[in-house]
């Protein structure tokens, strides 16, 4: 897909873009909070607890984005069939594998 095509293409997450950006800003705030905790020499376990919360937030966001990708991009490609369908399914499978490993 070229840059021009990408600009015209509506992604599965587009309808939730505002919500996603709000969530990512909250996660960014959590990470900044971690930096502050280290700067302020907070207790290791307290920092690890916050790392766990930020990690869970990112994983949750990733799963939601993946679900939107599957229900929009992959379903559309599967309905068209052919090489595009195979490519989108492989792409989704690779993304799932990366999420499982992380």
LUMSEGU-945316 format. One record per atom (N, C-alpha, C, O): residue number from 0; residue in one letter; atom name; z, y, x. Coordinates in steps of 0.02 Angstrom, whole numbers, plus 50000, padded with zeros to 5 digits. Example, Ala and Ser with C-alpha at 12.3 -4.5 7.8 and 13.67 -1.06 7.14 Angstrom:
<atoms>
<atom i="0" aa="A" at="N" pz="50390" py="49716" px="50660"/>
<atom i="0" aa="A" at="CA" pz="50390" py="49775" px="50615"/>
<atom i="0" aa="A" at="C" pz="50390" py="49835" px="50660"/>
<atom i="0" aa="A" at="O" pz="50423" py="49834" px="50712"/>
<atom i="1" aa="S" at="N" pz="50354" py="49888" px="50642"/>
<atom i="1" aa="S" at="CA" pz="50357" py="49947" px="50684"/>
<atom i="1" aa="S" at="C" pz="50394" py="50002" px="50645"/>
<atom i="1" aa="S" at="O" pz="50402" py="50057" px="50670"/>
</atoms>
This chain:
<atoms>
<atom i="0" aa="X" at="N" pz="50000" py="49942" px="50043"/>
<atom i="0" aa="X" at="CA" pz="50000" py="50000" px="50000"/>
<atom i="0" aa="X" at="C" pz="50000" py="50062" px="50045"/>
<atom i="0" aa="X" at="O" pz="50041" py="50068" px="50090"/>
<atom i="1" aa="X" at="N" pz="49954" py="50107" px="50033"/>
<atom i="1" aa="X" at="CA" pz="49950" py="50168" px="50073"/>
<atom i="1" aa="X" at="C" pz="50003" py="50218" px="50050"/>
<atom i="1" aa="X" at="O" pz="50034" py="50209" px="49998"/>
<atom i="2" aa="X" at="N" pz="50013" py="50270" px="50090"/>
<atom i="2" aa="X" at="CA" pz="50061" py="50322" px="50072"/>
<atom i="2" aa="X" at="C" pz="50041" py="50354" px="50007"/>
<atom i="2" aa="X" at="O" pz="50084" py="50370" px="49965"/>
<atom i="3" aa="X" at="N" pz="49977" py="50365" px="49998"/>
<atom i="3" aa="X" at="CA" pz="49953" py="50396" px="49936"/>
<atom i="3" aa="X" at="C" pz="49968" py="50351" px="49876"/>
<atom i="3" aa="X" at="O" pz="49992" py="50375" px="49825"/>
<atom i="4" aa="X" at="N" pz="49955" py="50286" px="49883"/>
<atom i="4" aa="X" at="CA" pz="49970" py="50239" px="49828"/>
<atom i="4" aa="X" at="C" pz="50045" py="50237" px="49816"/>
<atom i="4" aa="X" at="O" pz="50067" py="50235" px="49758"/>
<atom i="5" aa="X" at="N" pz="50085" py="50237" px="49869"/>
<atom i="5" aa="X" at="CA" pz="50157" py="50234" px="49863"/>
<atom i="5" aa="X" at="C" pz="50184" py="50294" px="49824"/>
<atom i="5" aa="X" at="O" pz="50230" py="50287" px="49784"/>
<atom i="6" aa="X" at="N" pz="50155" py="50353" px="49836"/>
<atom i="6" aa="X" at="CA" pz="50177" py="50413" px="49802"/>
<atom i="6" aa="X" at="C" pz="50164" py="50409" px="49727"/>
<atom i="6" aa="X" at="O" pz="50201" py="50438" px="49687"/>
<atom i="7" aa="X" at="N" pz="50111" py="50374" px="49708"/>
<atom i="7" aa="X" at="CA" pz="50093" py="50367" px="49637"/>
<atom i="7" aa="X" at="C" pz="50128" py="50309" px="49604"/>
<atom i="7" aa="X" at="O" pz="50134" py="50308" px="49543"/>
<atom i="8" aa="X" at="N" pz="50150" py="50261" px="49642"/>
<atom i="8" aa="X" at="CA" pz="50181" py="50200" px="49615"/>
<atom i="8" aa="X" at="C" pz="50253" py="50214" px="49591"/>
<atom i="8" aa="X" at="O" pz="50292" py="50247" px="49626"/>
<atom i="9" aa="X" at="N" pz="50269" py="50189" px="49532"/>
<atom i="9" aa="X" at="CA" pz="50337" py="50196" px="49507"/>
<atom i="9" aa="X" at="C" pz="50375" py="50133" px="49527"/>
<atom i="9" aa="X" at="O" pz="50357" py="50077" px="49508"/>
<atom i="10" aa="X" at="N" pz="50429" py="50143" px="49565"/>
<atom i="10" aa="X" at="CA" pz="50470" py="50087" px="49588"/>
<atom i="10" aa="X" at="C" pz="50519" py="50066" px="49534"/>
<atom i="10" aa="X" at="O" pz="50534" py="50104" px="49488"/>
<atom i="11" aa="X" at="N" pz="50544" py="50004" px="49539"/>
<atom i="11" aa="X" at="CA" pz="50590" py="49977" px="49490"/>
<atom i="11" aa="X" at="C" pz="50654" py="50018" px="49483"/>
<atom i="11" aa="X" at="O" pz="50684" py="50018" px="49430"/>
<atom i="12" aa="X" at="N" pz="50675" py="50051" px="49536"/>
<atom i="12" aa="X" at="CA" pz="50737" py="50088" px="49535"/>
<atom i="12" aa="X" at="C" pz="50729" py="50160" px="49511"/>
<atom i="12" aa="X" at="O" pz="50779" py="50195" px="49502"/>
<atom i="13" aa="X" at="N" pz="50668" py="50182" px="49500"/>
<atom i="13" aa="X" at="CA" pz="50654" py="50253" px="49485"/>
<atom i="13" aa="X" at="C" pz="50694" py="50278" px="49425"/>
<atom i="13" aa="X" at="O" pz="50720" py="50334" px="49426"/>
<atom i="14" aa="X" at="N" pz="50700" py="50238" px="49373"/>
<atom i="14" aa="X" at="CA" pz="50736" py="50261" px="49313"/>
<atom i="14" aa="X" at="C" pz="50811" py="50269" px="49326"/>
<atom i="14" aa="X" at="O" pz="50845" py="50305" px="49290"/>
<atom i="15" aa="X" at="N" pz="50836" py="50237" px="49378"/>
<atom i="15" aa="X" at="CA" pz="50907" py="50240" px="49396"/>
<atom i="15" aa="X" at="C" pz="50919" py="50281" px="49460"/>
<atom i="15" aa="X" at="O" pz="50974" py="50277" px="49489"/>
<atom i="16" aa="X" at="N" pz="50869" py="50318" px="49482"/>
<atom i="16" aa="X" at="CA" pz="50873" py="50353" px="49546"/>
<atom i="16" aa="X" at="C" pz="50934" py="50398" px="49551"/>
<atom i="16" aa="X" at="O" pz="50969" py="50398" px="49602"/>
<atom i="17" aa="X" at="N" pz="50948" py="50437" px="49500"/>
<atom i="17" aa="X" at="CA" pz="51005" py="50483" px="49501"/>
<atom i="17" aa="X" at="C" pz="51070" py="50444" px="49508"/>
<atom i="17" aa="X" at="O" pz="51113" py="50463" px="49548"/>
<atom i="18" aa="X" at="N" pz="51077" py="50391" px="49471"/>
<atom i="18" aa="X" at="CA" pz="51137" py="50349" px="49475"/>
<atom i="18" aa="X" at="C" pz="51144" py="50317" px="49544"/>
<atom i="18" aa="X" at="O" pz="51199" py="50314" px="49572"/>
<atom i="19" aa="X" at="N" pz="51088" py="50293" px="49571"/>
<atom i="19" aa="X" at="CA" pz="51089" py="50262" px="49637"/>
<atom i="19" aa="X" at="C" pz="51109" py="50312" px="49691"/>
<atom i="19" aa="X" at="O" pz="51149" py="50297" px="49735"/>
<atom i="20" aa="X" at="N" pz="51082" py="50372" px="49687"/>
<atom i="20" aa="X" at="CA" pz="51099" py="50423" px="49736"/>
<atom i="20" aa="X" at="C" pz="51173" py="50442" px="49732"/>
<atom i="20" aa="X" at="O" pz="51205" py="50453" px="49783"/>
<atom i="21" aa="X" at="N" pz="51200" py="50444" px="49672"/>
<atom i="21" aa="X" at="CA" pz="51270" py="50459" px="49662"/>
<atom i="21" aa="X" at="C" pz="51313" py="50404" px="49694"/>
<atom i="21" aa="X" at="O" pz="51362" py="50419" px="49728"/>
<atom i="22" aa="X" at="N" pz="51294" py="50342" px="49684"/>
<atom i="22" aa="X" at="CA" pz="51330" py="50286" px="49714"/>
<atom i="22" aa="X" at="C" pz="51327" py="50288" px="49789"/>
<atom i="22" aa="X" at="O" pz="51378" py="50276" px="49823"/>
<atom i="23" aa="X" at="N" pz="51268" py="50302" px="49816"/>
<atom i="23" aa="X" at="CA" pz="51261" py="50305" px="49889"/>
<atom i="23" aa="X" at="C" pz="51302" py="50362" px="49919"/>
<atom i="23" aa="X" at="O" pz="51328" py="50356" px="49974"/>
<atom i="24" aa="X" at="N" pz="51307" py="50417" px="49883"/>
<atom i="24" aa="X" at="CA" pz="51349" py="50472" px="49907"/>
<atom i="24" aa="X" at="C" pz="51423" py="50452" px="49908"/>
<atom i="24" aa="X" at="O" pz="51460" py="50472" px="49953"/>
<atom i="25" aa="X" at="N" pz="51444" py="50413" px="49858"/>
<atom i="25" aa="X" at="CA" pz="51513" py="50389" px="49858"/>
<atom i="25" aa="X" at="C" pz="51525" py="50343" px="49918"/>
<atom i="25" aa="X" at="O" pz="51577" py="50347" px="49951"/>
<atom i="26" aa="X" at="N" pz="51477" py="50299" px="49931"/>
<atom i="26" aa="X" at="CA" pz="51483" py="50253" px="49989"/>
<atom i="26" aa="X" at="C" pz="51484" py="50294" px="50054"/>
<atom i="26" aa="X" at="O" pz="51523" py="50279" px="50099"/>
<atom i="27" aa="X" at="N" pz="51442" py="50345" px="50057"/>
<atom i="27" aa="X" at="CA" pz="51442" py="50389" px="50116"/>
<atom i="27" aa="X" at="C" pz="51511" py="50420" px="50125"/>
<atom i="27" aa="X" at="O" pz="51536" py="50426" px="50181"/>
<atom i="28" aa="X" at="N" pz="51542" py="50440" px="50070"/>
<atom i="28" aa="X" at="CA" pz="51610" py="50468" px="50072"/>
<atom i="28" aa="X" at="C" pz="51660" py="50418" px="50097"/>
<atom i="28" aa="X" at="O" pz="51706" py="50435" px="50135"/>
<atom i="29" aa="X" at="N" pz="51651" py="50355" px="50077"/>
<atom i="29" aa="X" at="CA" pz="51696" py="50302" px="50101"/>
<atom i="29" aa="X" at="C" pz="51690" py="50295" px="50177"/>
<atom i="29" aa="X" at="O" pz="51740" py="50288" px="50212"/>
<atom i="30" aa="X" at="N" pz="51629" py="50297" px="50202"/>
<atom i="30" aa="X" at="CA" pz="51618" py="50290" px="50274"/>
<atom i="30" aa="X" at="C" pz="51647" py="50350" px="50312"/>
<atom i="30" aa="X" at="O" pz="51677" py="50342" px="50365"/>
<atom i="31" aa="X" at="N" pz="51638" py="50410" px="50284"/>
<atom i="31" aa="X" at="CA" pz="51669" py="50468" px="50315"/>
<atom i="31" aa="X" at="C" pz="51745" py="50462" px="50315"/>
<atom i="31" aa="X" at="O" pz="51778" py="50483" px="50363"/>
<atom i="32" aa="X" at="N" pz="51772" py="50433" px="50262"/>
<atom i="32" aa="X" at="CA" pz="51844" py="50420" px="50259"/>
<atom i="32" aa="X" at="C" pz="51866" py="50373" px="50314"/>
<atom i="32" aa="X" at="O" pz="51920" py="50381" px="50343"/>
<atom i="33" aa="X" at="N" pz="51825" py="50323" px="50329"/>
<atom i="33" aa="X" at="CA" pz="51840" py="50277" px="50384"/>
<atom i="33" aa="X" at="C" pz="51843" py="50315" px="50450"/>
<atom i="33" aa="X" at="O" pz="51887" py="50303" px="50492"/>
<atom i="34" aa="X" at="N" pz="51796" py="50359" px="50460"/>
<atom i="34" aa="X" at="CA" pz="51795" py="50399" px="50522"/>
<atom i="34" aa="X" at="C" pz="51859" py="50439" px="50528"/>
<atom i="34" aa="X" at="O" pz="51890" py="50442" px="50581"/>
<atom i="35" aa="X" at="N" pz="51880" py="50470" px="50473"/>
<atom i="35" aa="X" at="CA" pz="51942" py="50510" px="50473"/>
<atom i="35" aa="X" at="C" pz="52002" py="50465" px="50489"/>
<atom i="35" aa="X" at="O" pz="52047" py="50485" px="50527"/>
<atom i="36" aa="X" at="N" pz="52003" py="50406" px="50460"/>
<atom i="36" aa="X" at="CA" pz="52059" py="50360" px="50472"/>
<atom i="36" aa="X" at="C" pz="52064" py="50343" px="50547"/>
<atom i="36" aa="X" at="O" pz="52119" py="50341" px="50574"/>
<atom i="37" aa="X" at="N" pz="52007" py="50332" px="50578"/>
<atom i="37" aa="X" at="CA" pz="52008" py="50316" px="50650"/>
<atom i="37" aa="X" at="C" pz="52030" py="50378" px="50689"/>
<atom i="37" aa="X" at="O" pz="52071" py="50373" px="50735"/>
<atom i="38" aa="X" at="N" pz="52003" py="50436" px="50671"/>
<atom i="38" aa="X" at="CA" pz="52023" py="50499" px="50705"/>
<atom i="38" aa="X" at="C" pz="52098" py="50511" px="50699"/>
<atom i="38" aa="X" at="O" pz="52129" py="50537" px="50746"/>
<atom i="39" aa="X" at="N" pz="52126" py="50492" px="50642"/>
<atom i="39" aa="X" at="CA" pz="52197" py="50505" px="50629"/>
<atom i="39" aa="X" at="C" pz="52242" py="50446" px="50651"/>
<atom i="39" aa="X" at="O" pz="52301" py="50445" px="50636"/>
<atom i="40" aa="X" at="N" pz="52212" py="50397" px="50687"/>
<atom i="40" aa="X" at="CA" pz="52249" py="50340" px="50713"/>
<atom i="40" aa="X" at="C" pz="52287" py="50301" px="50659"/>
<atom i="40" aa="X" at="O" pz="52345" py="50283" px="50667"/>
<atom i="41" aa="X" at="N" pz="52253" py="50289" px="50602"/>
<atom i="41" aa="X" at="CA" pz="52284" py="50251" px="50548"/>
<atom i="41" aa="X" at="C" pz="52292" py="50178" px="50569"/>
<atom i="41" aa="X" at="O" pz="52261" py="50155" px="50617"/>
<atom i="42" aa="X" at="N" pz="52332" py="50142" px="50532"/>
<atom i="42" aa="X" at="CA" pz="52347" py="50072" px="50545"/>
<atom i="42" aa="X" at="C" pz="52284" py="50029" px="50537"/>
<atom i="42" aa="X" at="O" pz="52246" py="50038" px="50490"/>
<atom i="43" aa="X" at="N" pz="52274" py="49983" px="50584"/>
<atom i="43" aa="X" at="CA" pz="52213" py="49942" px="50586"/>
<atom i="43" aa="X" at="C" pz="52199" py="49907" px="50520"/>
<atom i="43" aa="X" at="O" pz="52142" py="49907" px="50496"/>
<atom i="44" aa="X" at="N" pz="52250" py="49877" px="50491"/>
<atom i="44" aa="X" at="CA" pz="52240" py="49839" px="50428"/>
<atom i="44" aa="X" at="C" pz="52218" py="49886" px="50372"/>
<atom i="44" aa="X" at="O" pz="52177" py="49866" px="50330"/>
<atom i="45" aa="X" at="N" pz="52244" py="49946" px="50371"/>
<atom i="45" aa="X" at="CA" pz="52223" py="49995" px="50320"/>
<atom i="45" aa="X" at="C" pz="52149" py="50012" px="50328"/>
<atom i="45" aa="X" at="O" pz="52112" py="50018" px="50279"/>
<atom i="46" aa="X" at="N" pz="52128" py="50020" px="50390"/>
<atom i="46" aa="X" at="CA" pz="52057" py="50034" px="50404"/>
<atom i="46" aa="X" at="C" pz="52014" py="49975" px="50384"/>
<atom i="46" aa="X" at="O" pz="51962" py="49984" px="50352"/>
<atom i="47" aa="X" at="N" pz="52036" py="49915" px="50402"/>
<atom i="47" aa="X" at="CA" pz="51997" py="49855" px="50384"/>
<atom i="47" aa="X" at="C" pz="51991" py="49847" px="50308"/>
<atom i="47" aa="X" at="O" pz="51940" py="49824" px="50283"/>
<atom i="48" aa="X" at="N" pz="52044" py="49865" px="50272"/>
<atom i="48" aa="X" at="CA" pz="52041" py="49862" px="50199"/>
<atom i="48" aa="X" at="C" pz="51987" py="49908" px="50172"/>
<atom i="48" aa="X" at="O" pz="51950" py="49891" px="50127"/>
<atom i="49" aa="X" at="N" pz="51982" py="49968" px="50201"/>
<atom i="49" aa="X" at="CA" pz="51931" py="50016" px="50180"/>
<atom i="49" aa="X" at="C" pz="51861" py="49994" px="50201"/>
<atom i="49" aa="X" at="O" pz="51813" py="50006" px="50165"/>
<atom i="50" aa="X" at="N" pz="51856" py="49962" px="50260"/>
<atom i="50" aa="X" at="CA" pz="51791" py="49934" px="50281"/>
<atom i="50" aa="X" at="C" pz="51768" py="49882" px="50230"/>
<atom i="50" aa="X" at="O" pz="51709" py="49880" px="50212"/>
<atom i="51" aa="X" at="N" pz="51814" py="49840" px="50209"/>
<atom i="51" aa="X" at="CA" pz="51798" py="49789" px="50159"/>
<atom i="51" aa="X" at="C" pz="51773" py="49820" px="50094"/>
<atom i="51" aa="X" at="O" pz="51725" py="49796" px="50064"/>
<atom i="52" aa="X" at="N" pz="51806" py="49874" px="50073"/>
<atom i="52" aa="X" at="CA" pz="51785" py="49908" px="50011"/>
<atom i="52" aa="X" at="C" pz="51716" py="49939" px="50018"/>
<atom i="52" aa="X" at="O" pz="51675" py="49934" px="49972"/>
<atom i="53" aa="X" at="N" pz="51701" py="49970" px="50074"/>
<atom i="53" aa="X" at="CA" pz="51635" py="49999" px="50086"/>
<atom i="53" aa="X" at="C" pz="51582" py="49945" px="50089"/>
<atom i="53" aa="X" at="O" pz="51527" py="49954" px="50063"/>
<atom i="54" aa="X" at="N" pz="51598" py="49890" px="50121"/>
<atom i="54" aa="X" at="CA" pz="51551" py="49834" px="50126"/>
<atom i="54" aa="X" at="C" pz="51535" py="49807" px="50057"/>
<atom i="54" aa="X" at="O" pz="51477" py="49794" px="50041"/>
<atom i="55" aa="X" at="N" pz="51587" py="49797" px="50016"/>
<atom i="55" aa="X" at="CA" pz="51577" py="49772" px="49948"/>
<atom i="55" aa="X" at="C" pz="51534" py="49821" px="49907"/>
<atom i="55" aa="X" at="O" pz="51492" py="49799" px="49868"/>
<atom i="56" aa="X" at="N" pz="51546" py="49885" px="49916"/>
<atom i="56" aa="X" at="CA" pz="51507" py="49935" px="49879"/>
<atom i="56" aa="X" at="C" pz="51433" py="49931" px="49899"/>
<atom i="56" aa="X" at="O" pz="51389" py="49935" px="49856"/>
<atom i="57" aa="X" at="N" pz="51419" py="49924" px="49963"/>
<atom i="57" aa="X" at="CA" pz="51350" py="49917" px="49986"/>
<atom i="57" aa="X" at="C" pz="51318" py="49852" px="49961"/>
<atom i="57" aa="X" at="O" pz="51260" py="49852" px="49941"/>
<atom i="58" aa="X" at="N" pz="51356" py="49798" px="49962"/>
<atom i="58" aa="X" at="CA" pz="51330" py="49735" px="49937"/>
<atom i="58" aa="X" at="C" pz="51314" py="49739" px="49863"/>
<atom i="58" aa="X" at="O" pz="51262" py="49714" px="49840"/>
<atom i="59" aa="X" at="N" pz="51357" py="49770" px="49825"/>
<atom i="59" aa="X" at="CA" pz="51346" py="49779" px="49753"/>
<atom i="59" aa="X" at="C" pz="51284" py="49821" px="49740"/>
<atom i="59" aa="X" at="O" pz="51243" py="49804" px="49697"/>
<atom i="60" aa="X" at="N" pz="51277" py="49875" px="49778"/>
<atom i="60" aa="X" at="CA" pz="51217" py="49917" px="49772"/>
<atom i="60" aa="X" at="C" pz="51154" py="49877" px="49788"/>
<atom i="60" aa="X" at="O" pz="51104" py="49881" px="49753"/>
<atom i="61" aa="X" at="N" pz="51157" py="49838" px="49842"/>
<atom i="61" aa="X" at="CA" pz="51100" py="49797" px="49863"/>
<atom i="61" aa="X" at="C" pz="51079" py="49748" px="49809"/>
<atom i="61" aa="X" at="O" pz="51020" py="49740" px="49795"/>
<atom i="62" aa="X" at="N" pz="51128" py="49715" px="49778"/>
<atom i="62" aa="X" at="CA" pz="51113" py="49666" px="49726"/>
<atom i="62" aa="X" at="C" pz="51082" py="49700" px="49665"/>
<atom i="62" aa="X" at="O" pz="51037" py="49672" px="49634"/>
<atom i="63" aa="X" at="N" pz="51106" py="49758" px="49647"/>
<atom i="63" aa="X" at="CA" pz="51078" py="49794" px="49590"/>
<atom i="63" aa="X" at="C" pz="51005" py="49814" px="49605"/>
<atom i="63" aa="X" at="O" pz="50961" py="49807" px="49562"/>
<atom i="64" aa="X" at="N" pz="50993" py="49839" px="49666"/>
<atom i="64" aa="X" at="CA" pz="50925" py="49859" px="49685"/>
<atom i="64" aa="X" at="C" pz="50879" py="49798" px="49686"/>
<atom i="64" aa="X" at="O" pz="50822" py="49801" px="49665"/>
<atom i="65" aa="X" at="N" pz="50905" py="49742" px="49712"/>
<atom i="65" aa="X" at="CA" pz="50865" py="49680" px="49713"/>
<atom i="65" aa="X" at="C" pz="50848" py="49658" px="49642"/>
<atom i="65" aa="X" at="O" pz="50792" py="49638" px="49629"/>
<atom i="66" aa="X" at="N" pz="50896" py="49661" px="49597"/>
<atom i="66" aa="X" at="CA" pz="50884" py="49642" px="49527"/>
<atom i="66" aa="X" at="C" pz="50830" py="49686" px="49497"/>
<atom i="66" aa="X" at="O" pz="50787" py="49661" px="49461"/>
<atom i="67" aa="X" at="N" pz="50833" py="49751" px="49510"/>
<atom i="67" aa="X" at="CA" pz="50781" py="49795" px="49484"/>
<atom i="67" aa="X" at="C" pz="50713" py="49779" px="49514"/>
<atom i="67" aa="X" at="O" pz="50662" py="49782" px="49479"/>
<atom i="68" aa="X" at="N" pz="50712" py="49762" px="49578"/>
<atom i="68" aa="X" at="CA" pz="50649" py="49744" px="49611"/>
<atom i="68" aa="X" at="C" pz="50620" py="49680" px="49579"/>
<atom i="68" aa="X" at="O" pz="50561" py="49677" px="49565"/>
<atom i="69" aa="X" at="N" pz="50663" py="49631" px="49569"/>
<atom i="69" aa="X" at="CA" pz="50639" py="49568" px="49539"/>
<atom i="69" aa="X" at="C" pz="50613" py="49579" px="49468"/>
<atom i="69" aa="X" at="O" pz="50560" py="49554" px="49450"/>
<atom i="70" aa="X" at="N" pz="50651" py="49617" px="49428"/>
<atom i="70" aa="X" at="CA" pz="50632" py="49625" px="49358"/>
<atom i="70" aa="X" at="C" pz="50574" py="49673" px="49348"/>
<atom i="70" aa="X" at="O" pz="50543" py="49674" px="49294"/>
<atom i="71" aa="X" at="N" pz="50558" py="49713" px="49398"/>
<atom i="71" aa="X" at="CA" pz="50503" py="49761" px="49391"/>
<atom i="71" aa="X" at="C" pz="50444" py="49741" px="49435"/>
<atom i="71" aa="X" at="O" pz="50391" py="49720" px="49410"/>
<atom i="72" aa="X" at="N" pz="50452" py="49747" px="49500"/>
<atom i="72" aa="X" at="CA" pz="50397" py="49737" px="49547"/>
<atom i="72" aa="X" at="C" pz="50373" py="49665" px="49549"/>
<atom i="72" aa="X" at="O" pz="50313" py="49651" px="49546"/>
<atom i="73" aa="X" at="N" pz="50420" py="49618" px="49553"/>
<atom i="73" aa="X" at="CA" pz="50401" py="49548" px="49558"/>
<atom i="73" aa="X" at="C" pz="50372" py="49522" px="49492"/>
<atom i="73" aa="X" at="O" pz="50322" py="49486" px="49492"/>
<atom i="74" aa="X" at="N" pz="50402" py="49541" px="49437"/>
<atom i="74" aa="X" at="CA" pz="50376" py="49520" px="49372"/>
<atom i="74" aa="X" at="C" pz="50306" py="49548" px="49361"/>
<atom i="74" aa="X" at="O" pz="50261" py="49511" px="49338"/>
<atom i="75" aa="X" at="N" pz="50295" py="49611" px="49376"/>
<atom i="75" aa="X" at="CA" pz="50228" py="49641" px="49369"/>
<atom i="75" aa="X" at="C" pz="50177" py="49604" px="49412"/>
<atom i="75" aa="X" at="O" pz="50122" py="49588" px="49388"/>
<atom i="76" aa="X" at="N" pz="50195" py="49590" px="49474"/>
<atom i="76" aa="X" at="CA" pz="50149" py="49555" px="49519"/>
<atom i="76" aa="X" at="C" pz="50136" py="49484" px="49494"/>
<atom i="76" aa="X" at="O" pz="50080" py="49460" px="49498"/>
<atom i="77" aa="X" at="N" pz="50188" py="49451" px="49470"/>
<atom i="77" aa="X" at="CA" pz="50180" py="49382" px="49446"/>
<atom i="77" aa="X" at="C" pz="50134" py="49380" px="49385"/>
<atom i="77" aa="X" at="O" pz="50095" py="49332" px="49378"/>
<atom i="78" aa="X" at="N" pz="50137" py="49430" px="49343"/>
<atom i="78" aa="X" at="CA" pz="50093" py="49433" px="49285"/>
<atom i="78" aa="X" at="C" pz="50020" py="49442" px="49306"/>
<atom i="78" aa="X" at="O" pz="49975" py="49417" px="49273"/>
<atom i="79" aa="X" at="N" pz="50009" py="49479" px="49361"/>
<atom i="79" aa="X" at="CA" pz="49942" py="49488" px="49387"/>
<atom i="79" aa="X" at="C" pz="49917" py="49426" px="49423"/>
<atom i="79" aa="X" at="O" pz="49857" py="49411" px="49423"/>
<atom i="80" aa="X" at="N" pz="49964" py="49391" px="49454"/>
<atom i="80" aa="X" at="CA" pz="49947" py="49330" px="49490"/>
<atom i="80" aa="X" at="C" pz="49913" py="49343" px="49557"/>
<atom i="80" aa="X" at="O" pz="49908" py="49400" px="49580"/>
<atom i="81" aa="X" at="N" pz="49890" py="49289" px="49587"/>
<atom i="81" aa="X" at="CA" pz="49852" py="49294" px="49649"/>
<atom i="81" aa="X" at="C" pz="49893" py="49311" px="49710"/>
<atom i="81" aa="X" at="O" pz="49953" py="49298" px="49713"/>
<atom i="82" aa="X" at="N" pz="49859" py="49342" px="49758"/>
<atom i="82" aa="X" at="CA" pz="49890" py="49357" px="49823"/>
<atom i="82" aa="X" at="C" pz="49948" py="49406" px="49815"/>
<atom i="82" aa="X" at="O" pz="49999" py="49399" px="49849"/>
<atom i="83" aa="X" at="N" pz="49941" py="49456" px="49771"/>
<atom i="83" aa="X" at="CA" pz="49994" py="49505" px="49762"/>
<atom i="83" aa="X" at="C" pz="50058" py="49471" px="49738"/>
<atom i="83" aa="X" at="O" pz="50113" py="49487" px="49761"/>
<atom i="84" aa="X" at="N" pz="50052" py="49423" px="49692"/>
<atom i="84" aa="X" at="CA" pz="50111" py="49387" px="49667"/>
<atom i="84" aa="X" at="C" pz="50144" py="49348" px="49724"/>
<atom i="84" aa="X" at="O" pz="50205" py="49350" px="49732"/>
<atom i="85" aa="X" at="N" pz="50103" py="49313" px="49763"/>
<atom i="85" aa="X" at="CA" pz="50131" py="49275" px="49819"/>
<atom i="85" aa="X" at="C" pz="50166" py="49320" px="49868"/>
<atom i="85" aa="X" at="O" pz="50219" py="49303" px="49894"/>
<atom i="86" aa="X" at="N" pz="50136" py="49378" px="49882"/>
<atom i="86" aa="X" at="CA" pz="50165" py="49426" px="49930"/>
<atom i="86" aa="X" at="C" pz="50232" py="49452" px="49905"/>
<atom i="86" aa="X" at="O" pz="50280" py="49456" px="49943"/>
<atom i="87" aa="X" at="N" pz="50235" py="49471" px="49841"/>
<atom i="87" aa="X" at="CA" pz="50298" py="49499" px="49813"/>
<atom i="87" aa="X" at="C" pz="50353" py="49446" px="49811"/>
<atom i="87" aa="X" at="O" pz="50411" py="49462" px="49824"/>
<atom i="88" aa="X" at="N" pz="50335" py="49385" px="49796"/>
<atom i="88" aa="X" at="CA" pz="50385" py="49331" px="49794"/>
<atom i="88" aa="X" at="C" pz="50411" py="49318" px="49865"/>
<atom i="88" aa="X" at="O" pz="50471" py="49308" px="49874"/>
<atom i="89" aa="X" at="N" pz="50366" py="49316" px="49914"/>
<atom i="89" aa="X" at="CA" pz="50387" py="49306" px="49984"/>
<atom i="89" aa="X" at="C" pz="50431" py="49364" px="50007"/>
<atom i="89" aa="X" at="O" pz="50482" py="49354" px="50040"/>
<atom i="90" aa="X" at="N" pz="50411" py="49424" px="49989"/>
<atom i="90" aa="X" at="CA" pz="50449" py="49484" px="50007"/>
<atom i="90" aa="X" at="C" pz="50520" py="49482" px="49978"/>
<atom i="90" aa="X" at="O" pz="50569" py="49497" px="50012"/>
<atom i="91" aa="X" at="N" pz="50525" py="49462" px="49914"/>
<atom i="91" aa="X" at="CA" pz="50590" py="49457" px="49881"/>
<atom i="91" aa="X" at="C" pz="50632" py="49401" px="49913"/>
<atom i="91" aa="X" at="O" pz="50692" py="49409" px="49923"/>
<atom i="92" aa="X" at="N" pz="50601" py="49346" px="49928"/>
<atom i="92" aa="X" at="CA" pz="50636" py="49291" px="49961"/>
<atom i="92" aa="X" at="C" pz="50663" py="49312" px="50029"/>
<atom i="92" aa="X" at="O" pz="50720" py="49295" px="50046"/>
<atom i="93" aa="X" at="N" pz="50623" py="49348" px="50067"/>
<atom i="93" aa="X" at="CA" pz="50645" py="49373" px="50132"/>
<atom i="93" aa="X" at="C" pz="50704" py="49422" px="50124"/>
<atom i="93" aa="X" at="O" pz="50751" py="49420" px="50164"/>
<atom i="94" aa="X" at="N" pz="50701" py="49464" px="50074"/>
<atom i="94" aa="X" at="CA" pz="50755" py="49512" px="50062"/>
<atom i="94" aa="X" at="C" pz="50819" py="49476" px="50043"/>
<atom i="94" aa="X" at="O" pz="50873" py="49494" px="50067"/>
<atom i="95" aa="X" at="N" pz="50814" py="49425" px="50002"/>
<atom i="95" aa="X" at="CA" pz="50872" py="49385" px="49983"/>
<atom i="95" aa="X" at="C" pz="50902" py="49351" px="50044"/>
<atom i="95" aa="X" at="O" pz="50963" py="49350" px="50052"/>
<atom i="96" aa="X" at="N" pz="50860" py="49324" px="50087"/>
<atom i="96" aa="X" at="CA" pz="50883" py="49292" px="50148"/>
<atom i="96" aa="X" at="C" pz="50921" py="49342" px="50193"/>
<atom i="96" aa="X" at="O" pz="50973" py="49325" px="50221"/>
<atom i="97" aa="X" at="N" pz="50895" py="49402" px="50198"/>
<atom i="97" aa="X" at="CA" pz="50929" py="49454" px="50239"/>
<atom i="97" aa="X" at="C" pz="50997" py="49471" px="50209"/>
<atom i="97" aa="X" at="O" pz="51046" py="49479" px="50245"/>
<atom i="98" aa="X" at="N" pz="51001" py="49476" px="50142"/>
<atom i="98" aa="X" at="CA" pz="51064" py="49492" px="50109"/>
<atom i="98" aa="X" at="C" pz="51115" py="49435" px="50118"/>
<atom i="98" aa="X" at="O" pz="51174" py="49448" px="50128"/>
<atom i="99" aa="X" at="N" pz="51092" py="49374" px="50115"/>
<atom i="99" aa="X" at="CA" pz="51137" py="49317" px="50123"/>
<atom i="99" aa="X" at="C" pz="51165" py="49315" px="50193"/>
<atom i="99" aa="X" at="O" pz="51223" py="49298" px="50203"/>
<atom i="100" aa="X" at="N" pz="51124" py="49332" px="50243"/>
<atom i="100" aa="X" at="CA" pz="51146" py="49331" px="50313"/>
<atom i="100" aa="X" at="C" pz="51194" py="49389" px="50329"/>
<atom i="100" aa="X" at="O" pz="51232" py="49385" px="50377"/>
<atom i="101" aa="X" at="N" pz="51191" py="49442" px="50290"/>
<atom i="101" aa="X" at="CA" pz="51231" py="49501" px="50308"/>
<atom i="101" aa="X" at="C" pz="51303" py="49495" px="50283"/>
<atom i="101" aa="X" at="O" pz="51343" py="49540" px="50293"/>
</atoms>
